[in-house]
Structure formats: structure tokens, C-alpha cells
Amino acid sequence: MASQSTYPLIKPWNWGYHGTVTQITSKEGTVLIPLKDNKEGIPLAELVSKNVPSLKDGAKFELKPFLFTGILQTLYLGAADFSKKFQVFYGREIVEFSDTGVCTADWVMPSWKQKYNFNEKTSTFDKKAFDLDEKETHPDNWPRLQPRTRYLNEKEMTTIHEDDRPLVVCCHGLAGGSHEPIIRSLTENLSKVGNGKFQVVVLNTRGCARSKITTRNLFTAFHTMDLREFVNREHQKHPNRKIYAVGFSFGGTMLANYLGEEGDKTPIASAAVLCNPWDMVLSGMKTRDDFWTRTLFAKNITDFLTRMVKVNMAELESPDGSKPDHIPTVKNPSYYTFTQENLAKAKDFKLISDFDDVFTAPALGFKNALEYYAAAGSINRLPNIKIPLLVINSTDDPVVGPDPIPNHIIDSNNHLLLCETDIGGHLAYLDKNNDSWSTNQIANYFDKFDEVAL
């Protein structure tokens, strides 16, 4: 993707901390949702407007006053100290897949707050007892985990797998995991709504959140098989419970792609996506051409991807000069691109597309990142999503931008309700208390949907 940068302008008419929600639906409205007390049902948009009024058309909300642009919101989310906020305990499971690869599932463990004497006022807990349990359960040669996270023992794993509460599966962003503040905000809110009615898990993508890559298979926007196998596993364990899913940013792309591939065959009852870059070509162009996006955000994400490859080269590496042993395709990739020669080139990468030009696109059979983005964007699979989907995007998102938001093709699918906001940044939506307005709305949506929908 050749660069043709725009001037570094910040538009003052996008400044502010008072936001407005605009609901966008297909011309025929939204799909009817059968209710427990009225099987004829009501439209999805009406269900949301009545039960989650903060998301109704024209609803107003207020964010942190000094974070008055999407850039400031996003920078603050990434740089501020949230160590005393969203004090979530996770129990980690290593999930094995049919291709012999693994990822990790971090289960929210509310009971551990009592187990380890957590103090809400001081955010302290019995770290000595926690560390002893962590030492007993930590697998050999696996990375040290983030705070308040440890591996589950066999008894705890059995308890998790026997739990038949409604399940919410969370998919994080490109450089994230269960540990990042916005995901902790989401999982904390989800685990509290409805008096703890939900079981909550974060499915960490392969190689993320201090997980190991054990096969020559790195995730891409097409990588929906892990989510598919995990959701199917959970559905088979408890066929009568409802499963929900939420995806943030790139996790929203992967979730939306999965939903579009599955159509009405998915066991997921409803889902939500936040700040999904629906059209990856347009979001890639913003990352390349917008001075502030390129300067403030693109290099950090690219560096994360490069580090992930470097840390996992023992599993990923191919000899310099390698050629594919078959014609690479999306369904049958050839990961011949992970060479020391290419890793050396990565030192000069400044854009995500630089990484994808060298590592991702060729492994999938594409000529370059742009061709990969054109095929991989979840906007391509949006028309075949057949479950109720809540979509939240902000027009001041400095990473995605307004152009990839699918309000121009939402008419093709009445299963989607787009709640477009004019402020919020990328994943942030931070209010005066450093809470996230968006994660509260998503948690309330699942709570009310589960309460009233048949």
C-alpha cells in the first residue's frame, strides 16, 4: 500500500464530550425477536430501545471532559494507569484444537475475590496464597501470566465445565487479551449484571495474552476455526443454555466473519461488536494516510505483531529462501513466510500493512496486504449474519475512521442494529470515572436480551 499522507489536521467540529447515539437499521426495520411472554415478538431495535434506553435513537451520553477527541480517548485508554480498576480474577485453560494447535481461555472467577480476601477499597488481596496456587498450576516453560490470572487446577476445571449458566464469549482486539483494561471492564460488567447470571470467558487468540504458539499457524482475519470449535464444544456440553459472543476491534472482525460463515447454524443466540473495522481496505487506508493514526497508533500495533512472531519463531520459523510446498489459499495456508530474513525486514515496518505484505498475505495466497484486506473484511460476510447483532461504532474512531462503518449497506440485513456514536474513540468511551460507557451498554444488552428473549 503506497503512502500518500493527508495533512495532520485535527478537526475542531469533532471535539466534545457530549455524545449522541444514532440507530441505523435496514429499510424494513429489524428482525422480530420472540419474547418469553409474547412469542409474536418485537423488533430488535424496539427491544434495545425499551430495555437499554442509553442505546435508543437520539440518546445522549457524557464522557470524560478533558478527553474531548477520539484521539485523546484512545491514547488515554492505552497509556493511563488502570491497575486499580476492573479487578477481575481469571482462571486459565489451555484449549486444544483439531489441528493440534492451542489457545487459552481465561474464565472470569468471581468466587476468587472471596477465596483470596480481595479488598474492594484498597484493591489488595492475599497475594501469597494466590502465588502458591499459581505455582502449583503453572505449566512448565509457559510465560508468566498477567496479575490476578493463573491456570486452573483439575477440580476448578471440572467446576467450570459443569457450570450451565448462560455463557458470554469475549474476543479481544489485535494487540490485546484478557488483561487489557477495556476487556477487564467488559468482563467485570458482564459478570455483575443480573446478579451474576452469566458465565464469562475471554478466548485469547493464539500467541496473545502470554500464550504460546504450538503449531505453524498464526491467526488472521479469516481465522474463525478456533472460535467455531470452542463455541461448538461449549454448546455440546450444555445444549440447552444460551451462548452469546462479543468482539472488540479485530476480534469483532473475526466474530462477524464467523457469524457470516455460519449463518443460522451458529449456536450463538445474539452477539455484539464494538469498533469493528468492517471494511479492512478503508481502515487500512486510514492507517496509512492519516497522519495521526499512522504516527500515534500504527507503529505500536505493528511492533506488537512483530514481537509475537519473534517470540514464537521456534514454532513458526521456515528456512530463509523458503517457497510454499503447495499453492497457498485461505483454507489451506502455507506459512513459509516466517523466516529470519523477513523478521530482519520487520525492524523497518511502520504500518500494519507492511507486516501483512510480508507475512500474512503471501501465506494465504494473496499478492499483497490490500488484496488480503479486500477479501478478509467482515463487510463481505455481513449479509449472511442470521442472528441478532448489536453493532457499536464511533465516527471519531482514530483507528477505524467513519468510512468503514457499514451504514451504507446495513439495508442488506435486518438482523443488525447499528448504534453509531459521534464520540468515543477506538474502544474507549471513557467517562468521568474512567469507566467505559460502551462496555456497560453491551453488558446491559446481553442481560436484557437474555431476560426477555425466548
C-alpha positions in Angstrom: 0.0 0.0 0.0 1.8 3.1 -1.2 1.7 6.1 1.2 0.0 9.4 0.3 -0.4 11.1 3.6 -3.1 13.6 4.4 -2.1 16.8 6.3 -2.0 16.5 10.1 -5.3 18.2 10.8 -7.4 17.8 13.9 -11.0 19.0 13.1 -12.4 21.1 16.0 -16.0 20.3 15.0 -15.4 16.7 16.1 -14.4 17.9 19.6 -16.6 17.4 22.6 -17.6 15.1 25.4 -21.4 15.1 25.0 -22.3 12.2 22.7 -25.4 11.1 20.7 -26.5 7.7 19.6 -27.9 7.3 16.1 -29.7 4.0 15.4 -29.4 2.7 11.8 -31.4 -0.2 10.5 -32.5 -1.7 7.2 -35.4 0.0 5.5 -37.7 -2.8 6.6 -36.6 -2.3 10.2 -35.0 -5.1 12.4 -35.8 -8.7 12.8 -38.5 -9.8 15.2 -37.3 -11.2 18.5 -39.7 -13.8 20.0 -40.2 -13.0 23.7 -40.8 -15.3 26.7 -44.2 -13.6 27.4 -45.0 -12.8 23.7 -44.0 -15.3 21.1 -45.0 -12.9 18.3 -42.1 -10.8 19.4 -40.9 -7.3 18.9 -38.2 -5.8 16.5 -34.7 -5.9 17.7 -34.4 -2.1 17.6 -37.5 -1.8 19.8 -36.2 -4.4 22.3 -33.0 -2.4 22.6 -34.7 1.0 22.9 -37.1 -0.2 25.6 -34.7 -2.2 27.6 -31.4 -0.4 27.1 -32.5 3.2 26.7 -29.0 4.5 26.6 -28.8 3.0 23.1 -32.1 4.3 21.8 -32.1 6.6 18.8 -31.1 10.1 19.9 -29.9 9.0 23.3 -27.3 11.3 24.9 -24.3 10.3 26.9 -21.4 12.1 28.6 -17.7 11.1 28.6 -14.6 12.4 30.4 -14.4 16.2 29.7 -10.7 16.5 29.1 -10.7 13.6 26.6 -12.6 15.7 24.1 -11.4 13.9 20.9 -11.4 10.3 19.7 -7.6 10.5 19.6 -7.4 11.6 23.3 -9.9 8.9 24.3 -7.9 6.2 22.6 -4.5 7.4 23.8 -5.7 7.6 27.4 -7.1 4.1 27.2 -3.7 2.8 26.2 -1.5 5.0 28.5 -3.4 5.6 31.7 -2.9 3.5 34.9 -6.0 1.2 35.2 -4.3 -1.2 37.6 -6.8 -0.2 40.4 -9.8 -0.5 38.1 -11.6 -3.6 36.8 -10.1 -6.0 39.3 -11.0 -9.2 37.5 -9.6 -12.7 38.5 -9.1 -15.2 35.7 -8.7 -18.9 35.7 -6.8 -20.0 32.6 -7.5 -23.1 30.5 -5.3 -24.3 27.6 -7.7 -25.2 24.8 -6.6 -27.8 22.2 -8.0 -27.7 18.7 -8.4 -30.3 16.0 -5.2 -29.1 14.1 -3.2 -29.8 17.3 -2.8 -26.0 18.0 -3.8 -24.3 21.2 -5.1 -21.1 22.5 -6.0 -20.0 26.0 -9.5 -19.4 27.6 -9.5 -17.1 30.6 -12.6 -17.7 32.7 -13.8 -15.0 35.0 -13.7 -16.3 38.6 -15.8 -14.0 40.8 -15.5 -16.5 43.7 -11.8 -16.0 43.8 -12.3 -12.5 45.3 -13.6 -14.2 48.4 -11.1 -17.0 48.2 -8.2 -14.6 48.2 -9.7 -12.0 50.5 -9.9 -9.2 47.9 -10.5 -5.7 49.4 -12.6 -3.6 47.1 -11.4 -0.3 48.7 -7.6 -1.0 48.5 -7.6 -3.4 45.6 -5.4 -5.7 47.7 -5.7 -9.5 48.1 -3.9 -12.4 49.7 -1.2 -12.5 47.0 0.9 -15.1 48.9 -1.9 -17.6 48.8 -2.6 -16.7 45.1 1.1 -17.1 44.2 1.2 -20.5 45.9 -1.8 -21.7 43.9 -0.3 -20.2 40.7 3.0 -22.0 41.2 1.2 -25.4 41.6 -0.8 -25.0 38.4 1.6 -23.2 36.1 2.8 -25.4 33.2 6.5 -25.8 32.6 8.1 -23.4 30.1 5.0 -21.2 29.7 5.2 -17.4 30.1 4.4 -15.8 33.4 0.8 -14.5 33.5 -0.7 -11.1 34.0 -1.9 -10.0 37.5 -4.8 -12.0 39.1 -4.5 -14.7 36.4 -3.5 -18.3 37.0 -4.1 -21.7 35.5 -7.0 -23.8 36.8 -6.4 -27.0 38.6 -8.4 -30.1 37.7 -11.1 -29.6 40.4 -11.6 -26.0 39.3 -11.7 -27.0 35.6 -14.4 -29.5 36.4 -16.5 -26.8 38.2 -16.1 -24.5 35.2 -17.2 -27.2 32.7 -20.2 -28.2 34.8 -21.5 -24.6 35.0 -24.6 -24.3 32.9 -25.3 -20.6 33.2 -25.7 -18.6 30.0 -22.2 -18.1 28.6 -20.7 -14.9 27.1 -17.6 -15.5 24.9 -15.3 -12.4 24.5 -13.0 -11.8 21.6 -10.3 -9.2 22.1 -8.6 -6.9 19.6 -5.4 -7.3 17.5 -2.8 -6.5 20.2 -4.9 -7.4 23.2 -6.1 -10.2 25.5 -8.0 -10.7 28.7 -5.6 -8.5 30.6 -6.2 -5.2 28.8 -8.3 -2.6 30.6 -11.2 -2.5 28.2 -11.6 -6.2 28.2 -11.5 -6.3 32.0 -14.1 -3.5 32.1 -16.3 -5.7 29.8 -15.8 -8.9 31.8 -16.3 -7.2 35.1 -19.6 -5.7 33.9 -20.8 -9.0 32.3 -20.0 -10.9 35.5 -22.0 -8.5 37.6 -25.2 -7.9 35.6 -28.3 -9.9 36.5 -26.8 -10.9 39.9 -24.0 -12.9 38.3 -26.3 -14.7 35.8 -23.6 -15.1 33.1 -20.5 -17.3 32.9 -17.9 -15.2 31.2 -14.8 -16.2 29.3 -12.2 -14.5 27.1 -10.9 -16.6 24.2 -7.3 -15.3 23.8 -6.1 -15.6 20.2 -3.2 -17.9 19.5 0.0 -16.3 20.8 -1.7 -13.5 22.6 -2.0 -12.7 26.4 1.2 -14.6 27.1 0.0 -17.8 25.4 2.3 -20.0 23.3 2.0 -20.8 19.6 2.5 -24.6 19.3 1.9 -25.0 15.5 2.9 -23.1 12.4 -0.4 -21.4 12.3 -0.8 -17.7 13.1 -4.2 -16.0 13.3 -5.6 -13.8 10.5 -9.0 -12.2 9.9 -10.1 -15.4 8.3 -9.1 -17.4 11.4 -12.6 -18.3 12.6 -12.0 -22.0 13.3 -10.9 -21.6 16.9 -14.0 -19.7 17.8 -16.1 -22.2 15.9 -14.6 -25.2 17.7 -14.8 -23.5 21.1 -18.4 -22.5 20.8 -19.4 -25.9 19.5 -17.6 -27.5 22.4 -19.5 -25.4 24.9 -22.8 -26.0 23.1 -22.3 -29.8 23.2 -21.6 -29.7 26.9 -24.8 -27.8 27.7 -27.1 -27.8 24.7 -29.9 -26.0 26.4 -28.1 -22.9 27.7 -27.8 -19.8 25.6 -24.4 -18.7 24.3 -23.6 -15.1 23.5 -20.5 -13.5 22.0 -18.8 -10.1 21.8 -15.9 -9.0 19.7 -13.8 -5.8 20.0 -12.0 -4.3 17.1 -10.1 -7.1 15.2 -11.9 -9.6 17.4 -15.1 -8.0 16.1 -13.9 -8.8 12.5 -13.2 -12.4 13.4 -16.5 -12.8 15.2 -18.5 -11.1 12.4 -16.7 -13.3 9.8 -17.6 -16.4 11.8 -21.2 -15.4 12.1 -21.4 -14.7 8.4 -19.9 -18.1 7.6 -22.3 -19.9 9.9 -25.5 -18.1 9.1 -28.4 -19.6 11.0 -26.3 -22.7 12.0 -24.4 -21.0 14.8 -25.3 -21.9 18.4 -24.8 -18.3 19.4 -28.2 -16.6 20.3 -27.0 -13.0 19.9 -23.8 -11.1 19.6 -22.3 -7.6 19.8 -19.3 -6.0 18.1 -17.5 -2.8 19.1 -15.3 -0.7 16.8 -15.1 -3.4 14.2 -13.1 -2.2 11.1 -15.8 -3.7 8.8 -14.1 -2.7 5.6 -10.4 -3.5 6.1 -9.3 -1.7 2.9 -10.7 1.6 4.1 -9.4 1.2 7.6 -6.0 0.2 6.2 -6.1 3.3 4.1 -6.8 5.4 7.1 -3.9 3.8 9.0 -1.6 4.6 6.0 -2.8 8.1 5.0 -4.0 9.7 8.2 -1.0 11.4 9.9 -2.3 11.0 13.5 -3.4 7.4 13.0 -0.1 6.4 11.4 2.0 8.3 13.9 0.2 7.5 17.2 -1.2 4.0 16.7 0.0 2.1 13.6 3.6 1.6 14.7 2.6 0.2 18.2 0.3 -2.4 16.7 2.9 -3.4 14.1 5.6 -3.7 16.7 3.3 -6.0 18.8 2.8 -8.3 15.8 6.5 -8.4 15.0 7.3 -9.2 18.7 4.7 -12.0 18.6 6.4 -13.6 15.6 9.9 -13.1 17.1 8.9 -14.7 20.4 7.3 -17.7 18.7 9.9 -18.3 15.9 10.9 -21.7 17.4 7.5 -22.9 16.2 6.9 -20.6 13.2 10.3 -20.5 11.5 11.0 -21.6 8.0 14.5 -21.5 6.4 15.5 -18.4 4.5 14.5 -18.6 0.9 11.6 -21.0 1.6 8.9 -21.5 -1.0 5.4 -22.7 -0.4 5.1 -26.5 -0.6 1.6 -26.0 -2.2 -0.4 -23.2 -3.6 -1.5 -21.2 -0.6 -5.2 -20.4 -0.1 -7.3 -19.1 2.8 -8.5 -22.6 3.6 -5.0 -24.2 3.1 -2.4 -21.6 4.0 1.4 -22.1 3.7 3.3 -20.3 6.5 6.6 -20.3 4.6 6.9 -16.5 5.2 8.2 -16.7 8.8 11.9 -16.6 8.0 14.8 -14.8 9.8 15.2 -12.8 6.6 11.7 -11.5 6.8 12.0 -11.0 10.5 15.0 -8.7 9.9 12.9 -6.7 7.4 10.3 -6.2 10.2 12.6 -3.8 12.0 11.7 -1.2 9.5 7.9 -1.8 9.5 5.8 1.2 10.3 2.4 0.1 9.2 0.3 -3.0 9.8 0.1 -3.4 6.0 3.9 -3.7 6.0 3.6 -6.7 8.3 0.8 -8.2 6.2 2.6 -7.6 2.9 5.5 -9.8 4.1 4.0 -12.3 6.5 0.2 -12.6 6.1 -0.9 -12.0 2.5 1.6 -14.4 0.8 0.8 -17.2 3.3 -2.8 -17.0 2.3 -2.2 -16.8 -1.4 -2.7 -13.0 -1.8 -0.4 -10.7 -3.7 -0.3 -8.0 -1.0 -2.0 -6.7 2.1 -4.6 -4.7 0.1 -5.8 -7.8 -1.7 -5.9 -9.7 1.6 -7.9 -6.8 3.2 -10.4 -6.7 0.3 -11.2 -10.4 0.9 -11.0 -10.6 4.7 -13.1 -7.6 5.7 -16.2 -8.8 7.6 -18.3 -6.4 5.5 -18.2 -9.2 2.8 -20.0 -11.6 5.2 -22.3 -9.1 6.8 -25.3 -10.0 4.6 -25.3 -13.6 5.8 -25.3 -12.9 9.5 -28.6 -14.5 10.7 -28.7 -13.8 14.5 -29.4 -10.5 16.3 -26.3 -8.4 16.2 -25.7 -5.2 18.1 -23.1 -3.0 16.3 -21.5 0.0 18.0 -19.0 2.2 16.1 -17.9 5.8 16.6 -17.4 8.2 13.8 -14.4 9.8 15.7 -12.6 6.4 15.9 -9.0 7.3 15.0 -8.0 3.8 14.1 -11.1 2.7 12.1 -12.4 6.0 10.9 -16.0 6.7 9.8 -15.8 5.3 6.3 -15.7 1.5 7.1 -18.8 1.8 9.3 -21.4 -0.3 7.3 -24.3 2.2 7.5 -24.4 2.3 3.7 -25.1 -1.5 3.3 -27.0 -2.1 6.6 -30.1 -2.3 4.4 -29.0 -5.8 3.3 -29.6 -7.4 6.7 -32.4 -6.8 9.2 -30.6 -8.8 11.8 -28.2 -5.9 12.5 -28.8 -2.9 14.7 -26.1 -0.3 14.2 -25.7 2.2 17.1 -23.4 4.9 15.6 -22.0 7.4 18.0 -20.2 10.7 17.3 -17.6 10.4 20.1 -15.9 7.5 21.9 -12.6 6.9 20.1 -11.4 3.4 19.4 -12.8 1.0 22.1 -12.5 3.8 24.8 -15.8 5.6 25.6 -14.3 6.6 29.0 -16.5 8.6 31.3 -15.5 10.9 34.2 -15.0 7.8 36.5 -12.7 6.1 34.0 -15.5 3.5 33.3 -16.4 2.6 29.8 -19.8 3.7 28.6 -19.7 1.1 25.8 -19.0 -2.0 28.0 -21.8 -1.0 30.3 -24.2 -0.8 27.3 -23.1 -4.2 25.9 -23.4 -5.9 29.3 -26.9 -4.4 29.8 -27.9 -5.5 26.3 -27.0 -9.2 26.9 -28.7 -9.0 30.4 -31.9 -7.7 28.9 -31.9 -9.9 25.8 -31.4 -13.0 28.0 -34.1 -11.8 30.3 -36.9 -11.2 27.7 -36.0 -13.1 24.6 -37.3 -16.6 24.1 
